[in-house]
Amino acid sequence: MEKEKDINRIKVVLVEKKRTNKWLAKQLEKDPATVSKWCTNTSQPSLETLLKISQILEVDIRELLISSKQ
């Protein structure tokens, strides 16, 4: 089974902002396990949640996504 491509950069942006996924989970009132899955690209947040994450981390929503352009 081929590994899925990483779609989001949530983990990278959290590191850049010196924040943890537990902190983000608390801000979003989500289960830390859910946020952990987003950080490892096991699952993806909804677009609405992604927008909230961008607001919480004070970044453009596009910074949370891997560019599909090569």
Residue, then its C-alpha position, 0 to 999 in steps of 0.5 A: m500500500e502506497k503512503e498517502k501524500d502529505i496534504n497539510r502542513i499543520k505540524v510544520v506551522l505548529v513547530e514554526k509557531k512553537r505550539t503543540n498539537k495539544w495546545l491546538a486541540k484545546q483552542l479548537e475544543k477537539d480531541p488531541a488524538t484528532v489533531s494528532k491525526w491531522c498533524t501526521n496526515t492520517s486524516q484531514p480537517s474540514l475546510e471550516t476547521l482548517l480556516k479556524i486553525s489558520q486564524i488561531l495560528e495567525v497564518d494564511i490558510r494557504e500556508l497550511l496546505i502543501s502546494s500541488k504545483q511542482 
